[in-house]
Amino acid sequence: MQGCGAPIVRNGGFRFSSRARPLCFAALHSHEERLSMKLVATLLGIALIVVAVMYFMLPADSLPGFFPGHEAGVIRIHVKHGVVAAVAGVVLLALGWFMGRR
């Protein structure tokens, strides 16, 4: 069996096997897809950890307006929002780490 894109000698010249190419590109695409999914999971995990820290450190009126839980004039901390964001961030970081092990 020939390797990925192994040259075949025909008529005195080299030509790459067309039969092996789709398999090679599929393997490359699979690797790139896994790498991009790992990157997305890791970046989302880091972003959610940052959001969790913001929920724990800032009162509700100091949160950005697009955050769930933003309330003008309220000085309490949204602990539940922070816990959910932290757990989701840790899960995504673990998923990114696990995807990198394969």
N, C-alpha and C positions, 0 to 999 in steps of 0.2 A: 504494500500500500504506500502511496506517495504522500509526502508531507504537504503541508499547507503551501500551495503555490510552488511546488517543486518543479524545476525546469525539466522539460521533455526535449530530447534531442530529435529533431525531425529535419530531414533534408540538409543536414550539415549546420543548421542554426538552432538557437535555443528558442523555445516557445513555452509559455507557462500553461499549465493544465487548466483548461476552462472548467473542467468538472470539479476541481478542488476549490475554485474561487468562491462560490456561494457559501460553502462550509466555512471558509476562512473569514469572509466578511460577516457571516452570522455570528461567529465566535467573537470577532472584534466588536460588533454592534452590541452583543450581550455584555461584554466587558465594559464598554463605554456607558451603556445604560445603567449597569450596576454602580459604576463610579459616580454617575450623575445623581442617582437616587441616594447614594451614600452622602454625597455633598449636600443635597437638598435636606435630607433628614438631619444632618449635623448642624447646618445653618439654622434650620427651624428650631432645633433643640436649644441652641445657644440664644436665639432671639427670645424664646419662651422663658428661659432662665432669667434673662435681663428684664423681661416684663414682670416676672414673679418678684424680682428684687424691687422693682418700681412699686408694685402693689404693697409690699411690706414696708417700704420706706416713706411713701408719700400719702398724705391724707387724700380723701376722695375729691376735694375741690382743687387739688394741685395736679391731679392726673390729667393727661392730655384728653381733649374733648372726644376723641374717637375711641377711647378705652371704655369697655363696659364698666359701669360703676362710677363714672364721673358724675358727681353731684355738686353743684355750686353751693357754697356755704356749709358743707358738711366736713367735719374734721376727723371722722373716724377712718380707720384703716380697713381695707377689704381683705381680710385674712383668707376667706374661702377662695376668692379669685386668685390670690397669690399661691395658695396650695395647689389649686387645679393647674395653674400655669407651670408651677415648678414640677409637678408630677408628669405632666405632658412633655415638658422639656427633657426631663431625665429619661423618659421612655424613648423619645426620639433620638437622644444621644446614644442610648444603649442600642437602638436599632441601627444607627449609623455605624457604631463600633462592630456590631455583629455582622453587618453586611460586608465590612472590610476584611473579616476573617476568612471568608470563603475564597 
